[in-house]
Amino acid sequence: MADRKMRVLVVGSGGREHALARRLAASASVGEVIVTPGNGGTLEVARNMPAASIADVAVAEKIDLAVIGPEVPLVEGLADDLRARGIATFGPGKGAAKLEGSKAFMKRLAARCGIPTARFEVFDDAEAAAQYIRKSDHPVVVKADGLCAGKGVVVAADQQEAERAARAMLSGQAFGDAGRTVVVEERLDGQEASVHALCDGTRYVVLPAVQDHKRIGDGDRGPNTGGMGAYGPAKLIGPDLEERVAREAIGPVLRGLAEDGTPFTGSLFVGLMITPKGDPNVLEYNVRLGDPETQVLMELVEGDLGEILWGAANGRLDVSAVKRAPAHAVSVVIAAEGYPGKPRVGDEIVGLERAAAVSGVHVLHAGTRREGNRVLTAGGRVLAVTALGESLRAARDAAYEAVDKIHFPGMQVRRDIGSRGLG
């Protein structure tokens, strides 16, 4: 878009979308950003709109580029609807989004493409799954096939727990129709990390590796969440390992999807287990930018984000335009009381301006809403306090300095985000 500045639509309401909207609004190629539905923070950098018919909104607002944040609209085919209306869209179509929408599809495609991943079997019958689990000579993980908002995976402590999880999923008791098919796979040991690649269907560029912290409590204790914080670049994945991930896990799956007639355009998110020997194994593919990984990546990736994503959406990704900042970033999630179960909402958040005044910090909103001059909690993950620094320690210290200026009743914060990178 050389002749005029773009109008960009960001779809979603979380911290990821606030991070994207902030960077897009700062891009020289972008004239206006609209977020649907947005949150209490996206209003600072964009115009919020209700999430009615998104394709109709895109046409009415003369949108040049749509960027889809969450997985659900991608799996449901929103990118196809937008492209059918002539809107350049950063996000895969329904066929390619099945990579995240069905874990069974993902595992079978990985096996077909020779991608390193754990041994697995797929079941839609509870007795067959139970027999397989009882006969397994290794610990297993049970995964609901469909989307479960990040909660459809049980890392079983023993065979009994695995069998209970499989039966609960297959009966529909645990996750409804999303669990009517399950994947039972070998449990891998090691450290988890994620690698994102921006893709245009054929070309791709790998972004800095990030480590997320999934469990609610320090030391990885308590139930899994959507993510309580992240940091990057993750030293676990050096240049040589990153090249292996690209060669063994990114290139093959993009070729496989293209061969199937469903080329992948958007952000491919590779969830990895790095074994004690340093080998990468794919745990999952997600078909969008991660949350809270995006909050970190938007600090670590330089360049005009609008131009980069527009190029990818149009099959003309300029790999050379994506630069890595020589810095580190940490994002600390502040969650509401009750999360990851039923979160308490409606509490006033104080200290946001003082937190944002800390050097290098951006306070990104997720589960918030505005009521006059007040900002109130409105979801489980409320804020993502994100800091950029010359070192990981500097970024971490700045993030926690800002976190400590924010208060609302019952807030939950992990105090060890980034500690793996300091060890």
Helices and strands as residue ranges (DSSP letters): E 6-12, H 15-25, E 30-37, G 42-44, E 47-48, H 54-60, E 65-68, H 71-75, H 78-84, E 88-90, H 94-101, H 103-112, E 120-123, H 126-135, E 140-144, E 153-155, H 159-170, G 176-179, E 182-186, E 191-200, E 204-206, E 211-212, E 215-217, E 221-224, E 229-232, H 239-245, I 246-250, H 251-259, E 265-274, E 280-286, H 293-300, E 301-302, H 305-313, G 319-321, E 323-324, E 328-335, H 352-356, E 361-365, E 368-371, E 374-377, E 381-389, H 392-403, E 412-413, H 419-422
